[in-house]
Every structure is written in structure tokens, then in C-alpha cells.
Amino acid sequence: MSDSIHEALQSILEEDLDLSLGDVTESSLLIDDLGLDSVAFAIGVVAIEERLDVALTEREIYECKTVGDLENAIRAKMGSTTMSGASQ
């Protein structure tokens, strides 16, 4: 099954954060395995907002330890924003 959230996150990791997808798995640790720093997290916040129309705070992203955690946080936020709607 094609998953647009998963695909968008993979695209962000590869294109915006310049990571090789061959090195990325669901259990990859964002800091220890992928080497993301505070600048990369900030870039990720902006890219997620632009591509997925989901506003994650930096704190929410920092709480994510793995790529899978980040994907789950995006899914949870998308589920919560569908009821309230997003302002443009």
C-alpha cells in the first residue's frame, strides 16, 4: 500500500536533510544514527509544515527518538488537525 506520509517523510529526509535513504530505517535514531542537529530539526519542522501541512513544534520533534517516532507524531498530529482544520 502506498503511504503518502511515509513517502513525504522519506523525501524530506533525503532532499531537505541530505540523508541517504539507504542508511534510514524506521528504527534509525535521529540524532545518534543520522546525526541530526538543531539546525536539521528546524529545517525538518519547516519541511513537514510545507509538504504535509502539519505544524509540529520543535519540542514535539525533539521528543521523537527514531524515524518511526517522527512518522507516528506526524500521523497523530494529522489526525488531530482533521477535526479542527488548519488555517491557511
N, C-alpha and C positions, 0 to 999 in steps of 0.2 A: 504494500500500500504506500503510495506517495504521501509524504508528510511535509506540507509547506513550511511549518515551523522548524522542523529539523533541517530542511534544505536551506532555509533562510539563515539559520544559525551557523550552519556549515559555511555558507557563503561569507558571512560576517567574519568568521574565524580566519578564513583563507584570504579574502580580499581586503578587509579593513585592518585585520591584525597581523597579516602577513605570516600566517602559520601554514605549514604543510599538513594537509588533511591526512596524509599517511601516518603522521605522528599523533593524530587526535582520535580518541575513543570516548565513549560515554563516561568511562571511569577516569579519564585523564584529569589530573589535578591542575586547576587553572594556574596556580602560582608555581608549585613545585615542578610539575611536568612540562607545562607550556611556557613558563617564565613570564606570565603576565604581571605587569606592574601597575601602579596607579594611573599612569597615562593610558595604558592599554584598556584598563577598566573604564576610564572616562570615554575613550573612543568607542568602546563596546556599548555603553549606555546610549550614546548618540545614534549609533548604527541601528541598535534594536528599536529605538523610537522611530527612526526614519523608515526602516524596512518593514517593521511589524506593527507600527502604531501602538506600541506598548511602552508606557513610561515606568521603567524600573528605576528606583533610586540607587545611588552608588552603594548605599548600605545593603540593599537587597542583593546586589550583585556581589559585594564583598562576602556576604553570608553563604554564597554558593562556593562550594569547595571543588566540585567537578563539573565537567561539561554537562553531564546528565542533570546535576542540580540546577544549573543555569537554564537548561531547557525546561525543566519542571517549573521553575519560577516564572518563566515566560508564559507557560501554559496556564498556571494558576492566575496570573495577572490578566491574561486574556479572558479567562472565564469570569473574573470579577468585573472586567470592564464592559462585557457584553450587556450586562443589566443596566449599568449606569450610563453607558455611552461615553464616547470620547469627544471632547471639544476640539474643534479644528481651528 
